[in-house]
Amino acid sequence: MKKSILAIIFCIGIVYPAAFAGDDTISAQIANMLYIMFKMPEAKFAGADYEQSNLVYNGMQITAFKSKKSNLAAFFKQLSPADLPSNALAGIKSRYKGCSIGKVIMYFNSEADINYFAEISIDNKCIILKFQPSGDMKVFCCKAEKHS
């Protein structure tokens, strides 16, 4: 049941963290963690609420976040653009012709839920896309300037 609820919440999508001011839902917390991972300006508001650790799990470098307010733990692994599922790459190429793919992060948790996030640059804009393993693509956020 817990896994189903988490999957439903995550499938609804992640929106701009300002909508989560004071919100302790799983989606809000994961959104805040992603802003930290992508080093976006919004991260300064969320950073104090989480403990962050880097560790090696099964030979992979992982970044783990633990909420200081709840028991939520989330795990992120940086990937290369080539590590995105092929249907995600095809979706980017068809919808965002001429873009460059920057940082790619895989989110996963102890319930075996997985999602991918990719930062793309096009026309001096930074867009972070969310992909489910099935290839479904949504915009996580969009900024006017590229972030490093």
N, C-alpha and C positions, 0 to 999 in steps of 0.2 A: 504494500500500500504506500509506504513512504517513498519507494522508488517511483511509483506511478505519479504521485503528487509532484515530486521533484521534476520528473520528465515533462509533465504538463506545464508547470510553471516556466521551465526553461524554454519549451517550445513556443510559448506565447511571445517570447522575444524580450530583448533587453533594450530599454530606452534610456534617454538622457538621465544621468544621475541626479540632476536638480529635481526631477520628479520624485526622487526617493528621499528628500530631506527628512531626516528623522525616521526613516523607514528601515525596519530590521528584517524584511522579507529576504528569502534566499536570492531572488532575482536582483534586489537592490544591492545586496552584499557582493554578489558576483560582479555586478556592473562596476562597483567601486574598486574591486580588486583588479579588474581589467584596465580601468583608468590608471591605476598604479603601474601595471605591467607595460602599458603603452606610453608611460611618462607624460601624460596629458595634464594640463593645468588643473583640472578638476581633482586630480589625485591629492593635492595638498589638503583638501577637506576630508578625505577618506583615510589617509595614511596612518593617522594616529589611532584608528579603530582596529588595526590589524597587526598581528605579529607575522613577520615574513622570514622565511628560512630557505636557504638553498641546500639541496641534498642530492645524493645520487641514489636512484632506485632502479634496480635491475639494469645497472650500467648507464642509465639515462640521467642527465642533469635536469633536476626538477626544481621549480620554485613553489613552495607551499605557503599558503596563507591560512591563518587561524583568526577568527573573529574574537575580539576581546569581550564582546557582548553576548555571544552565543557559542554553541558548540560547532558551528559551521567551519569546515576545513575544505579548502579547494586547492587544486594542484594545476600547475601550468608548465608546459614544456615549450621552449622556443624551437621552431622548425625553420626549414628553408622553404621558399615558395614551391620547390619541387615536391615537398612532402605533403602538400595539400592533396585531397582526393581529386582524381582526374576530372570528375564532374564539376567540382568547385573551380578548378582552373579553366575549364571550358566556359563556365558561367561568367567568370571575370573577363575572359578574352572576348566573348560575344557582347557583353553589356558595357564594358569599359575599354573599348578599343584604344590602343596607344598608351595605356597606363603602365606604371611600373609598380611591381609588388615589393613592398618593404618587409617589415617585421611580420612574421607569422607565428601565432601562438595556438597551441592546442590546450583546451580546458578539459579536465576530467576530474571525477570524484570517486569516492569509495563505492558508489552505487553503479559504477561503470558507465555513467553518462559521459559522452564526449561531444565537444563542439570545437570548431576551428574559428579563429579570428585572423583576418589579414588586413594589413594597412596598405592601401593603394594610393598612389599619387597620380593625379590627372588634372590638367589645367590649373596648376598651382593650388589644388585642393587636396586635402588629406581625408580619405574616407576609410573607415574601419568597417569591414564586412564580417558578418557572422554566418558560418556555414554549419549545417548539420551534416553528419556522415552521409545522409541521403543526397546531399548536394543542394538542398534548399538554402537560398541565400537571402539575407536581410541586411539592411544598413544598420549597424550598431550606432555609429555617430559620423558626423561630417564636420570638418573644420575648414576654414578658409585658407589656412596656411599649413604646410607640412610640418609635422613634429618629428624630432629625432629620437 
